[in-house]
Amino acid sequence: MTITAGDDAAAARRRRRRSGAAIKESMRELSVQLSLLNHQISASFDLRDTDFDCLDVIKRHGPLSPSALARRTGLHAATLTGVLDRLERGEWIARERDPADRRAVIVRARRERNPELFGKFAGMNSAMDGLLADYTPDDLELLADFLRRTADAGRVATEALVEDGR
């Protein structure tokens, strides 16, 4: 039996499809596991999952106006008001006047609460450090690029769904 270039190409396509499917399945499992971890952590602070998600967005991308936060999260303004009220009562965020427009408000995360969050994520961070130790610097750069691009794709998909829903 002779193996042709066409056979090699077909085998490569099948392998690529299987690998792509395995990556997507692993990403879904990762999403579920991280969601469950975040749920446990948010519950330990008596926060709702949505509150915790908004806090994370504020910490990563803030300070933000409430309308910018609503666009990023896809939450309705009335829902977001309740989220911000709860986060402010819990001293997770502060609402301040926007220095560029004194009529507007911006929301910023309160850094003094960071040690509490870091403590809850310590187990996961330690596990990640051990896992990452098995990879070369080049591997880590590739993984970081993949995850960054995956997060961007998720953001774009979320924004498209938000726009479709309006």
DOBA-876060 format. One record per residue (C-alpha): residue number from 1; residue in one letter; chain; x, y negated, z. Coordinates in Angstrom, 2 decimals. Each point is the difference from the previous one (the first is absolute). Example, Ala and Ser with C-alpha at 12.3 -4.5 7.8 and 13.67 -1.06 7.14 Angstrom:
BEGIN
<node><doke>1</doke><badren>A</badren><domar>A</domar><xx>12.30</xx><yy>4.50</yy><zz>7.80</zz></node>
<node><doke>2</doke><badren>S</badren><domar>A</domar><xx>1.37</xx><yy>-3.44</yy><zz>-0.66</zz></node>
***
This chain:
BEGIN
<node><doke>1</doke><badren>M</badren><domar>A</domar><xx>0.00</xx><yy>0.00</yy><zz>0.00</zz></node>
<node><doke>2</doke><badren>T</badren><domar>A</domar><xx>1.33</xx><yy>-3.42</yy><zz>-0.98</zz></node>
<node><doke>3</doke><badren>I</badren><domar>A</domar><xx>-0.64</xx><yy>-3.07</yy><zz>2.11</zz></node>
<node><doke>4</doke><badren>T</badren><domar>A</domar><xx>-0.47</xx><yy>-3.10</yy><zz>-2.11</zz></node>
<node><doke>5</doke><badren>A</badren><domar>A</domar><xx>0.36</xx><yy>-3.67</yy><zz>0.80</zz></node>
<node><doke>6</doke><badren>G</badren><domar>A</domar><xx>-3.79</xx><yy>-0.20</yy><zz>-0.09</zz></node>
<node><doke>7</doke><badren>D</badren><domar>A</domar><xx>-0.23</xx><yy>2.65</yy><zz>2.72</zz></node>
<node><doke>8</doke><badren>D</badren><domar>A</domar><xx>2.50</xx><yy>-1.94</yy><zz>2.13</zz></node>
<node><doke>9</doke><badren>A</badren><domar>A</domar><xx>-1.97</xx><yy>-3.23</yy><zz>-0.49</zz></node>
<node><doke>10</doke><badren>A</badren><domar>A</domar><xx>-3.28</xx><yy>1.70</yy><zz>0.91</zz></node>
<node><doke>11</doke><badren>A</badren><domar>A</domar><xx>1.56</xx><yy>1.49</yy><zz>3.13</zz></node>
<node><doke>12</doke><badren>A</badren><domar>A</domar><xx>1.38</xx><yy>-3.42</yy><zz>0.95</zz></node>
<node><doke>13</doke><badren>R</badren><domar>A</domar><xx>-3.47</xx><yy>-1.57</yy><zz>-0.42</zz></node>
<node><doke>14</doke><badren>R</badren><domar>A</domar><xx>-1.59</xx><yy>2.71</yy><zz>2.17</zz></node>
<node><doke>15</doke><badren>R</badren><domar>A</domar><xx>2.67</xx><yy>-0.46</yy><zz>2.68</zz></node>
<node><doke>16</doke><badren>R</badren><domar>A</domar><xx>-0.50</xx><yy>-3.79</yy><zz>-0.08</zz></node>
<node><doke>17</doke><badren>R</badren><domar>A</domar><xx>-3.81</xx><yy>0.40</yy><zz>0.35</zz></node>
<node><doke>18</doke><badren>R</badren><domar>A</domar><xx>0.41</xx><yy>2.43</yy><zz>2.92</zz></node>
<node><doke>19</doke><badren>S</badren><domar>A</domar><xx>2.51</xx><yy>-2.29</yy><zz>1.71</zz></node>
<node><doke>20</doke><badren>G</badren><domar>A</domar><xx>-2.22</xx><yy>-3.03</yy><zz>-0.54</zz></node>
<node><doke>21</doke><badren>A</badren><domar>A</domar><xx>-2.99</xx><yy>1.85</yy><zz>1.44</zz></node>
<node><doke>22</doke><badren>A</badren><domar>A</domar><xx>2.09</xx><yy>1.12</yy><zz>3.01</zz></node>
<node><doke>23</doke><badren>I</badren><domar>A</domar><xx>1.11</xx><yy>-3.59</yy><zz>0.64</zz></node>
<node><doke>24</doke><badren>K</badren><domar>A</domar><xx>-3.59</xx><yy>-1.30</yy><zz>-0.18</zz></node>
<node><doke>25</doke><badren>E</badren><domar>A</domar><xx>-1.17</xx><yy>2.72</yy><zz>2.37</zz></node>
<node><doke>26</doke><badren>S</badren><domar>A</domar><xx>2.81</xx><yy>-0.79</yy><zz>2.44</zz></node>
<node><doke>27</doke><badren>M</badren><domar>A</domar><xx>-0.83</xx><yy>-3.71</yy><zz>-0.18</zz></node>
<node><doke>28</doke><badren>R</badren><domar>A</domar><xx>-3.65</xx><yy>0.76</yy><zz>0.84</zz></node>
<node><doke>29</doke><badren>E</badren><domar>A</domar><xx>1.11</xx><yy>2.13</yy><zz>2.96</zz></node>
<node><doke>30</doke><badren>L</badren><domar>A</domar><xx>2.39</xx><yy>-2.76</yy><zz>1.11</zz></node>
<node><doke>31</doke><badren>S</badren><domar>A</domar><xx>-2.83</xx><yy>-2.52</yy><zz>-0.21</zz></node>
<node><doke>32</doke><badren>V</badren><domar>A</domar><xx>-2.21</xx><yy>2.17</yy><zz>2.20</zz></node>
<node><doke>33</doke><badren>Q</badren><domar>A</domar><xx>2.74</xx><yy>0.61</yy><zz>2.56</zz></node>
<node><doke>34</doke><badren>L</badren><domar>A</domar><xx>0.95</xx><yy>-3.69</yy><zz>0.21</zz></node>
<node><doke>35</doke><badren>S</badren><domar>A</domar><xx>-3.67</xx><yy>-0.92</yy><zz>0.29</zz></node>
<node><doke>36</doke><badren>L</badren><domar>A</domar><xx>-0.40</xx><yy>2.45</yy><zz>2.91</zz></node>
<node><doke>37</doke><badren>L</badren><domar>A</domar><xx>3.16</xx><yy>-1.36</yy><zz>1.67</zz></node>
<node><doke>38</doke><badren>N</badren><domar>A</domar><xx>-1.23</xx><yy>-3.58</yy><zz>-0.39</zz></node>
<node><doke>39</doke><badren>H</badren><domar>A</domar><xx>-3.40</xx><yy>1.02</yy><zz>1.34</zz></node>
<node><doke>40</doke><badren>Q</badren><domar>A</domar><xx>1.57</xx><yy>1.45</yy><zz>3.15</zz></node>
<node><doke>41</doke><badren>I</badren><domar>A</domar><xx>2.16</xx><yy>-3.09</yy><zz>0.49</zz></node>
<node><doke>42</doke><badren>S</badren><domar>A</domar><xx>-2.84</xx><yy>-2.45</yy><zz>-0.64</zz></node>
<node><doke>43</doke><badren>A</badren><domar>A</domar><xx>-2.25</xx><yy>1.93</yy><zz>2.41</zz></node>
<node><doke>44</doke><badren>S</badren><domar>A</domar><xx>2.70</xx><yy>-0.17</yy><zz>2.68</zz></node>
<node><doke>45</doke><badren>F</badren><domar>A</domar><xx>-0.23</xx><yy>-3.80</yy><zz>-0.22</zz></node>
<node><doke>46</doke><badren>D</badren><domar>A</domar><xx>-3.81</xx><yy>0.09</yy><zz>-0.11</zz></node>
<node><doke>47</doke><badren>L</badren><domar>A</domar><xx>0.03</xx><yy>-1.30</yy><zz>-3.59</zz></node>
<node><doke>48</doke><badren>R</badren><domar>A</domar><xx>-2.13</xx><yy>1.13</yy><zz>-2.90</zz></node>
<node><doke>49</doke><badren>D</badren><domar>A</domar><xx>1.81</xx><yy>1.46</yy><zz>-3.00</zz></node>
<node><doke>50</doke><badren>T</badren><domar>A</domar><xx>-0.92</xx><yy>-3.01</yy><zz>-2.14</zz></node>
<node><doke>51</doke><badren>D</badren><domar>A</domar><xx>1.30</xx><yy>-2.36</yy><zz>2.70</zz></node>
<node><doke>52</doke><badren>F</badren><domar>A</domar><xx>3.29</xx><yy>1.87</yy><zz>0.05</zz></node>
<node><doke>53</doke><badren>D</badren><domar>A</domar><xx>0.25</xx><yy>-0.06</yy><zz>-3.81</zz></node>
<node><doke>54</doke><badren>C</badren><domar>A</domar><xx>-0.63</xx><yy>-3.76</yy><zz>-0.05</zz></node>
<node><doke>55</doke><badren>L</badren><domar>A</domar><xx>2.58</xx><yy>-0.53</yy><zz>2.73</zz></node>
<node><doke>56</doke><badren>D</badren><domar>A</domar><xx>2.54</xx><yy>1.91</yy><zz>-2.08</zz></node>
<node><doke>57</doke><badren>V</badren><domar>A</domar><xx>-0.78</xx><yy>-2.13</yy><zz>-3.07</zz></node>
<node><doke>58</doke><badren>I</badren><domar>A</domar><xx>0.37</xx><yy>-3.17</yy><zz>2.07</zz></node>
<node><doke>59</doke><badren>K</badren><domar>A</domar><xx>3.31</xx><yy>1.23</yy><zz>1.47</zz></node>
<node><doke>60</doke><badren>R</badren><domar>A</domar><xx>1.38</xx><yy>0.91</yy><zz>-3.43</zz></node>
<node><doke>61</doke><badren>H</badren><domar>A</domar><xx>-1.32</xx><yy>-2.85</yy><zz>-2.11</zz></node>
<node><doke>62</doke><badren>G</badren><domar>A</domar><xx>-0.95</xx><yy>-2.75</yy><zz>2.42</zz></node>
<node><doke>63</doke><badren>P</badren><domar>A</domar><xx>-0.62</xx><yy>-2.52</yy><zz>1.05</zz></node>
<node><doke>64</doke><badren>L</badren><domar>A</domar><xx>-3.09</xx><yy>0.12</yy><zz>-2.21</zz></node>
<node><doke>65</doke><badren>S</badren><domar>A</domar><xx>-3.20</xx><yy>-1.94</yy><zz>-0.37</zz></node>
<node><doke>66</doke><badren>P</badren><domar>A</domar><xx>-3.11</xx><yy>2.04</yy><zz>0.78</zz></node>
<node><doke>67</doke><badren>S</badren><domar>A</domar><xx>-1.00</xx><yy>-0.19</yy><zz>-3.68</zz></node>
<node><doke>68</doke><badren>A</badren><domar>A</domar><xx>3.42</xx><yy>1.34</yy><zz>-1.09</zz></node>
<node><doke>69</doke><badren>L</badren><domar>A</domar><xx>-0.38</xx><yy>2.82</yy><zz>2.53</zz></node>
<node><doke>70</doke><badren>A</badren><domar>A</domar><xx>-3.48</xx><yy>0.76</yy><zz>-1.35</zz></node>
<node><doke>71</doke><badren>R</badren><domar>A</domar><xx>1.39</xx><yy>0.21</yy><zz>-3.54</zz></node>
<node><doke>72</doke><badren>R</badren><domar>A</domar><xx>2.81</xx><yy>2.34</yy><zz>1.08</zz></node>
<node><doke>73</doke><badren>T</badren><domar>A</domar><xx>-2.27</xx><yy>2.30</yy><zz>1.98</zz></node>
<node><doke>74</doke><badren>G</badren><domar>A</domar><xx>-3.19</xx><yy>-0.20</yy><zz>-2.03</zz></node>
<node><doke>75</doke><badren>L</badren><domar>A</domar><xx>-2.00</xx><yy>-0.72</yy><zz>3.16</zz></node>
<node><doke>76</doke><badren>H</badren><domar>A</domar><xx>-3.05</xx><yy>-2.22</yy><zz>-0.04</zz></node>
<node><doke>77</doke><badren>A</badren><domar>A</domar><xx>0.46</xx><yy>-3.35</yy><zz>1.76</zz></node>
<node><doke>78</doke><badren>A</badren><domar>A</domar><xx>-2.53</xx><yy>0.84</yy><zz>2.73</zz></node>
<node><doke>79</doke><badren>T</badren><domar>A</domar><xx>1.74</xx><yy>3.31</yy><zz>0.73</zz></node>
<node><doke>80</doke><badren>L</badren><domar>A</domar><xx>3.37</xx><yy>-1.71</yy><zz>0.05</zz></node>
<node><doke>81</doke><badren>T</badren><domar>A</domar><xx>-1.24</xx><yy>-2.60</yy><zz>2.50</zz></node>
<node><doke>82</doke><badren>G</badren><domar>A</domar><xx>-0.84</xx><yy>2.79</yy><zz>2.45</zz></node>
<node><doke>83</doke><badren>V</badren><domar>A</domar><xx>3.38</xx><yy>1.67</yy><zz>-0.59</zz></node>
<node><doke>84</doke><badren>L</badren><domar>A</domar><xx>1.87</xx><yy>-3.26</yy><zz>0.63</zz></node>
<node><doke>85</doke><badren>D</badren><domar>A</domar><xx>-2.08</xx><yy>-0.74</yy><zz>3.09</zz></node>
<node><doke>86</doke><badren>R</badren><domar>A</domar><xx>0.89</xx><yy>3.42</yy><zz>1.48</zz></node>
<node><doke>87</doke><badren>L</badren><domar>A</domar><xx>3.69</xx><yy>-0.36</yy><zz>-0.89</zz></node>
<node><doke>88</doke><badren>E</badren><domar>A</domar><xx>0.11</xx><yy>-3.47</yy><zz>1.52</zz></node>
<node><doke>89</doke><badren>R</badren><domar>A</domar><xx>-1.75</xx><yy>1.15</yy><zz>3.20</zz></node>
<node><doke>90</doke><badren>G</badren><domar>A</domar><xx>2.57</xx><yy>2.80</yy><zz>0.28</zz></node>
<node><doke>91</doke><badren>E</badren><domar>A</domar><xx>2.80</xx><yy>-2.55</yy><zz>-0.46</zz></node>
<node><doke>92</doke><badren>W</badren><domar>A</domar><xx>1.25</xx><yy>1.74</yy><zz>-3.16</zz></node>
<node><doke>93</doke><badren>I</badren><domar>A</domar><xx>-0.38</xx><yy>-3.08</yy><zz>-2.19</zz></node>
<node><doke>94</doke><badren>A</badren><domar>A</domar><xx>-0.22</xx><yy>-3.76</yy><zz>0.29</zz></node>
<node><doke>95</doke><badren>R</badren><domar>A</domar><xx>-2.09</xx><yy>-2.31</yy><zz>-2.15</zz></node>
<node><doke>96</doke><badren>E</badren><domar>A</domar><xx>1.76</xx><yy>-3.26</yy><zz>-0.70</zz></node>
<node><doke>97</doke><badren>R</badren><domar>A</domar><xx>-0.50</xx><yy>-3.07</yy><zz>-2.11</zz></node>
<node><doke>98</doke><badren>D</badren><domar>A</domar><xx>1.72</xx><yy>0.28</yy><zz>-3.38</zz></node>
<node><doke>99</doke><badren>P</badren><domar>A</domar><xx>2.85</xx><yy>-2.55</yy><zz>0.03</zz></node>
<node><doke>100</doke><badren>A</badren><domar>A</domar><xx>-0.56</xx><yy>-0.60</yy><zz>-3.73</zz></node>
<node><doke>101</doke><badren>D</badren><domar>A</domar><xx>-3.74</xx><yy>-0.66</yy><zz>0.47</zz></node>
<node><doke>102</doke><badren>R</badren><domar>A</domar><xx>-1.12</xx><yy>-0.91</yy><zz>3.51</zz></node>
<node><doke>103</doke><badren>R</badren><domar>A</domar><xx>-3.61</xx><yy>0.90</yy><zz>-0.90</zz></node>
<node><doke>104</doke><badren>A</badren><domar>A</domar><xx>0.97</xx><yy>3.60</yy><zz>-0.78</zz></node>
<node><doke>105</doke><badren>V</badren><domar>A</domar><xx>0.88</xx><yy>2.84</yy><zz>2.36</zz></node>
<node><doke>106</doke><badren>I</badren><domar>A</domar><xx>2.76</xx><yy>2.58</yy><zz>-0.28</zz></node>
<node><doke>107</doke><badren>V</badren><domar>A</domar><xx>0.29</xx><yy>3.23</yy><zz>1.91</zz></node>
<node><doke>108</doke><badren>R</badren><domar>A</domar><xx>3.31</xx><yy>1.27</yy><zz>1.31</zz></node>
<node><doke>109</doke><badren>A</badren><domar>A</domar><xx>0.96</xx><yy>3.10</yy><zz>1.97</zz></node>
<node><doke>110</doke><badren>R</badren><domar>A</domar><xx>1.23</xx><yy>-0.55</yy><zz>3.53</zz></node>
<node><doke>111</doke><badren>R</badren><domar>A</domar><xx>3.53</xx><yy>1.39</yy><zz>0.22</zz></node>
<node><doke>112</doke><badren>E</badren><domar>A</domar><xx>-0.12</xx><yy>0.54</yy><zz>3.73</zz></node>
<node><doke>113</doke><badren>R</badren><domar>A</domar><xx>-2.21</xx><yy>3.05</yy><zz>-0.60</zz></node>
<node><doke>114</doke><badren>N</badren><domar>A</domar><xx>2.55</xx><yy>1.65</yy><zz>-2.35</zz></node>
<node><doke>115</doke><badren>P</badren><domar>A</domar><xx>1.75</xx><yy>2.08</yy><zz>2.70</zz></node>
<node><doke>116</doke><badren>E</badren><domar>A</domar><xx>-3.29</xx><yy>1.73</yy><zz>0.81</zz></node>
<node><doke>117</doke><badren>L</badren><domar>A</domar><xx>-0.49</xx><yy>0.95</yy><zz>-3.64</zz></node>
<node><doke>118</doke><badren>F</badren><domar>A</domar><xx>3.60</xx><yy>1.08</yy><zz>-0.47</zz></node>
<node><doke>119</doke><badren>G</badren><domar>A</domar><xx>-0.31</xx><yy>2.26</yy><zz>3.02</zz></node>
<node><doke>120</doke><badren>K</badren><domar>A</domar><xx>-3.00</xx><yy>1.79</yy><zz>-1.51</zz></node>
<node><doke>121</doke><badren>F</badren><domar>A</domar><xx>1.82</xx><yy>0.52</yy><zz>-3.30</zz></node>
<node><doke>122</doke><badren>A</badren><domar>A</domar><xx>3.24</xx><yy>1.19</yy><zz>1.66</zz></node>
<node><doke>123</doke><badren>G</badren><domar>A</domar><xx>-0.74</xx><yy>3.70</yy><zz>-0.53</zz></node>
<node><doke>124</doke><badren>M</badren><domar>A</domar><xx>-0.72</xx><yy>-0.44</yy><zz>-3.70</zz></node>
<node><doke>125</doke><badren>N</badren><domar>A</domar><xx>2.99</xx><yy>-2.29</yy><zz>-0.46</zz></node>
<node><doke>126</doke><badren>S</badren><domar>A</domar><xx>2.31</xx><yy>2.53</yy><zz>1.64</zz></node>
<node><doke>127</doke><badren>A</badren><domar>A</domar><xx>-1.38</xx><yy>2.78</yy><zz>-2.18</zz></node>
<node><doke>128</doke><badren>M</badren><domar>A</domar><xx>0.52</xx><yy>-2.16</yy><zz>-3.10</zz></node>
<node><doke>129</doke><badren>D</badren><domar>A</domar><xx>3.60</xx><yy>-0.78</yy><zz>1.02</zz></node>
<node><doke>130</doke><badren>G</badren><domar>A</domar><xx>0.71</xx><yy>3.73</yy><zz>0.25</zz></node>
<node><doke>131</doke><badren>L</badren><domar>A</domar><xx>-1.66</xx><yy>0.68</yy><zz>-3.32</zz></node>
<node><doke>132</doke><badren>L</badren><domar>A</domar><xx>1.82</xx><yy>-2.82</yy><zz>-1.80</zz></node>
<node><doke>133</doke><badren>A</badren><domar>A</domar><xx>3.35</xx><yy>1.21</yy><zz>1.31</zz></node>
<node><doke>134</doke><badren>D</badren><domar>A</domar><xx>-0.25</xx><yy>2.92</yy><zz>-2.46</zz></node>
<node><doke>135</doke><badren>Y</badren><domar>A</domar><xx>0.09</xx><yy>-2.32</yy><zz>-3.03</zz></node>
<node><doke>136</doke><badren>T</badren><domar>A</domar><xx>2.85</xx><yy>-1.79</yy><zz>-1.75</zz></node>
<node><doke>137</doke><badren>P</badren><domar>A</domar><xx>-0.04</xx><yy>-3.80</yy><zz>-0.35</zz></node>
<node><doke>138</doke><badren>D</badren><domar>A</domar><xx>-0.90</xx><yy>0.43</yy><zz>-3.69</zz></node>
<node><doke>139</doke><badren>D</badren><domar>A</domar><xx>-2.87</xx><yy>2.33</yy><zz>0.93</zz></node>
<node><doke>140</doke><badren>L</badren><domar>A</domar><xx>-1.25</xx><yy>-2.55</yy><zz>2.53</zz></node>
<node><doke>141</doke><badren>E</badren><domar>A</domar><xx>0.08</xx><yy>-2.80</yy><zz>-2.57</zz></node>
<node><doke>142</doke><badren>L</badren><domar>A</domar><xx>-2.04</xx><yy>2.17</yy><zz>-2.38</zz></node>
<node><doke>143</doke><badren>L</badren><domar>A</domar><xx>-2.51</xx><yy>0.90</yy><zz>2.71</zz></node>
<node><doke>144</doke><badren>A</badren><domar>A</domar><xx>-0.31</xx><yy>-3.63</yy><zz>1.11</zz></node>
<node><doke>145</doke><badren>D</badren><domar>A</domar><xx>-0.62</xx><yy>-1.09</yy><zz>-3.60</zz></node>
<node><doke>146</doke><badren>F</badren><domar>A</domar><xx>-2.62</xx><yy>2.72</yy><zz>-0.50</zz></node>
<node><doke>147</doke><badren>L</badren><domar>A</domar><xx>-1.82</xx><yy>-0.89</yy><zz>3.20</zz></node>
<node><doke>148</doke><badren>R</badren><domar>A</domar><xx>0.11</xx><yy>-3.74</yy><zz>-0.74</zz></node>
<node><doke>149</doke><badren>R</badren><domar>A</domar><xx>-1.41</xx><yy>0.59</yy><zz>-3.48</zz></node>
<node><doke>150</doke><badren>T</badren><domar>A</domar><xx>-2.64</xx><yy>2.38</yy><zz>1.40</zz></node>
<node><doke>151</doke><badren>A</badren><domar>A</domar><xx>-1.07</xx><yy>-2.61</yy><zz>2.57</zz></node>
<node><doke>152</doke><badren>D</badren><domar>A</domar><xx>-0.21</xx><yy>-2.62</yy><zz>-2.77</zz></node>
<node><doke>153</doke><badren>A</badren><domar>A</domar><xx>-2.16</xx><yy>2.36</yy><zz>-2.10</zz></node>
<node><doke>154</doke><badren>G</badren><domar>A</domar><xx>-2.28</xx><yy>0.52</yy><zz>3.01</zz></node>
<node><doke>155</doke><badren>R</badren><domar>A</domar><xx>-0.28</xx><yy>-3.74</yy><zz>0.58</zz></node>
<node><doke>156</doke><badren>V</badren><domar>A</domar><xx>-0.89</xx><yy>-0.61</yy><zz>-3.66</zz></node>
<node><doke>157</doke><badren>A</badren><domar>A</domar><xx>-2.58</xx><yy>2.82</yy><zz>0.07</zz></node>
<node><doke>158</doke><badren>T</badren><domar>A</domar><xx>-1.53</xx><yy>-1.42</yy><zz>3.20</zz></node>
<node><doke>159</doke><badren>E</badren><domar>A</domar><xx>-0.17</xx><yy>-3.50</yy><zz>-1.44</zz></node>
<node><doke>160</doke><badren>A</badren><domar>A</domar><xx>-1.70</xx><yy>1.35</yy><zz>-3.14</zz></node>
<node><doke>161</doke><badren>L</badren><domar>A</domar><xx>-2.63</xx><yy>1.79</yy><zz>2.10</zz></node>
<node><doke>162</doke><badren>V</badren><domar>A</domar><xx>-0.58</xx><yy>-3.15</yy><zz>2.05</zz></node>
<node><doke>163</doke><badren>E</badren><domar>A</domar><xx>-0.47</xx><yy>-2.03</yy><zz>-3.19</zz></node>
<node><doke>164</doke><badren>D</badren><domar>A</domar><xx>-2.37</xx><yy>2.63</yy><zz>-1.46</zz></node>
<node><doke>165</doke><badren>G</badren><domar>A</domar><xx>-2.07</xx><yy>-0.09</yy><zz>3.17</zz></node>
<node><doke>166</doke><badren>R</badren><domar>A</domar><xx>-0.62</xx><yy>-3.75</yy><zz>-0.17</zz></node>
***
